[in-house]
Amino acid sequence: MKKFFAVFMALVLALSCMVIFTACGDTTDEKATDAATDAATDAGTTAPDEANKPVLKMGTNAYFQPYEFYEGEKIVGIDAEIAAAIAEELGMTLEIVDMEFDSILTAVNEGSVDFGMAGMTITDERLLEVDFSISYANGVQSIIVKNDSPITCADDLYAEGASYKVGVQLGTTGDIYATDDFGKENVTTYSNGNEAVLALLGGSVDCVIIDNEPAKALVAANEGLKILDTAYANEDYAICVKKGNTDLLTKINTAIKDLTKDGTIAAIVAKYIK
């Protein structure tokens, strides 16, 4: 009887050890898995689904507040957010490439970016080079002058005998319209709005023609300037793609329609334009 009891107890102890070791083994495996997961997270590993998304490249000129501008090292703004929403609609990841405004159409046609978006207006000249989406926002071309300027309204620029010097950003509709209206000899181009405004403050030009929202930001940042009450021109903003790229154009147009219908685009614009 004692012998049987001893054997029985030995079996119980053996089974207990097996359970303990098995439990310990499971806990160790779980901890190892958790540690690996934490390490991957700490290393900035992207989730597999996100990493496998195709990239959609946007060409822009990030000196056009509030449509695109730098916040630290990140490009933000109306166009940046709308483009990100479009990319999400298409199941893609957005990448923004900053460049000179005048280089965007070339970059689109060469394929270094998939589309251009920079407060860009459809013009006959641009339609010769690229295709455009439906409009996603409206813009106004405004005139910036010094507070004591003799230019009081847009009509003053067209007055008989007037020969004012106009500053514009190279390649913009302000550049195109002003050159057509006042002659190339009376228009000076700059790489961005900031340079044009500095030229105005320095007396090199008499006014600057640029989109209204960037004009507001430029006037707020520089004393002694104002925006005339009368607009120089009204226009619609659109996205450009390589000529003949109907597949991407159709997808972008569908996304713009959906994002307009659900209020996403209106909410983005309202975030930056009060």
Helices and strands as residue ranges (DSSP letters): H 2-42, H 48-51, E 55-60, E 63-64, E 68-71, E 74-76, H 78-89, E 93-98, G 101-103, H 104-110, E 115-116, H 124-127, E 130-132, E 137-146, G 154-158, E 166-169, H 173-182, G 184-186, E 187-190, H 193-202, E 207-211, H 212-221, E 225-227, E 233-237, E 240-242, H 246-261, H 264-272
